[in-house]
Amino acid sequence: MRLIFLPILCAFCWADEACNIPAECAVNILKRLSALENENWELKNQVQIIKIENGDLKNKNEELTNDVLAIEKIVLPEKFRLRARNTKIVAQQKLELTR
């Protein structure tokens, strides 16, 4: 978002240049507006590309997390048995408290 405001601010600063002929001022303003629209379009495209890359990275991260869990189940089966047992104990304690 900040990148979008910088070119707009610069365009307004440059608009203070003295202009004696109104037609030339209009042409200059149109050129600056066109340049800003092009830059805005390019920035929007870059944002879309980054969003797609971010989604891909999230998917890869999820896949890697699942792979690590699968490896841990193979290498450390006791850890998961203890976790399951602790989960059952906590659930039983909650049931006893609600009775």
C-alpha positions as CSV (number, residue, x, y, z in Angstrom):
1,M,0.0,0.0,0.0
2,R,2.8,2.4,0.9
3,L,4.4,1.9,-2.5
4,I,1.2,3.2,-4.2
5,F,1.1,6.4,-2.2
6,L,4.7,7.4,-3.0
7,P,4.3,7.9,-6.8
8,I,1.0,9.7,-6.2
9,L,2.7,12.1,-3.7
10,C,5.6,12.7,-6.1
11,A,3.1,13.5,-8.9
12,F,1.4,16.1,-6.8
13,C,4.8,17.6,-5.8
14,W,5.8,17.9,-9.5
15,A,2.4,19.5,-10.3
16,D,3.6,22.7,-8.7
17,E,5.8,23.5,-11.8
18,A,4.9,26.8,-13.4
19,C,2.7,26.4,-16.5
20,N,2.0,29.4,-18.7
21,I,-0.1,27.7,-21.3
22,P,-3.2,25.8,-20.0
23,A,-3.1,23.3,-22.9
24,E,0.5,22.3,-22.0
25,C,-0.6,21.9,-18.3
26,A,-3.4,19.6,-19.3
27,V,-1.0,17.5,-21.5
28,N,1.5,17.2,-18.6
29,I,-1.2,16.3,-16.2
30,L,-2.5,13.6,-18.6
31,K,1.0,12.2,-19.0
32,R,1.5,12.0,-15.3
33,L,-1.9,10.5,-14.8
34,S,-1.2,7.9,-17.5
35,A,2.2,7.1,-15.9
36,L,0.6,6.7,-12.5
37,E,-2.1,4.4,-13.9
38,N,0.5,2.2,-15.6
39,E,2.5,2.0,-12.4
40,N,-0.6,1.2,-10.4
41,W,-1.5,-1.6,-12.9
42,E,2.1,-3.0,-12.6
43,L,1.9,-2.9,-8.8
44,K,-1.5,-4.7,-8.8
45,N,0.0,-7.4,-11.0
46,Q,2.9,-7.8,-8.6
47,V,0.5,-8.1,-5.7
48,Q,-1.4,-10.8,-7.5
49,I,1.8,-12.7,-8.2
50,I,2.9,-12.5,-4.6
51,K,-0.6,-13.7,-3.4
52,I,-0.2,-16.8,-5.7
53,E,3.3,-17.4,-4.5
54,N,2.1,-17.1,-0.9
55,G,-0.6,-19.6,-1.4
56,D,1.9,-22.0,-3.0
57,L,4.2,-21.6,0.0
58,K,1.4,-22.2,2.4
59,N,0.5,-25.5,0.6
60,K,4.2,-26.6,0.7
61,N,4.4,-25.7,4.3
62,E,1.3,-27.8,5.1
63,E,2.7,-30.7,3.1
64,L,6.1,-30.5,4.9
65,T,4.3,-30.4,8.3
66,N,2.4,-33.5,7.4
67,D,5.6,-35.2,6.2
68,V,7.3,-34.3,9.5
69,L,4.4,-35.7,11.5
70,A,4.4,-38.9,9.5
71,I,8.2,-39.3,10.1
72,E,7.8,-38.6,13.8
73,K,5.1,-41.3,14.0
74,I,7.5,-43.8,12.5
75,V,10.6,-42.7,14.5
76,L,8.9,-41.7,17.8
77,P,5.8,-43.9,18.1
78,E,5.9,-43.7,21.9
79,K,5.5,-39.9,21.8
80,F,2.2,-40.3,20.0
81,R,1.0,-43.1,22.3
82,L,1.7,-40.9,25.3
83,R,0.0,-37.9,23.6
84,A,-3.1,-40.0,22.9
85,R,-3.1,-41.4,26.4
86,N,-2.8,-37.9,27.9
87,T,-5.7,-36.7,25.7
88,K,-7.9,-39.5,27.0
89,I,-7.0,-38.8,30.6
90,V,-7.8,-35.1,30.2
91,A,-11.1,-35.9,28.5
92,Q,-12.0,-38.3,31.4
93,Q,-11.1,-35.7,33.9
94,K,-13.3,-33.2,32.2
95,L,-16.2,-35.7,32.2
96,E,-15.7,-36.3,35.9
97,L,-15.8,-32.6,36.6
98,T,-19.0,-32.1,34.7
99,R,-20.8,-34.9,36.6
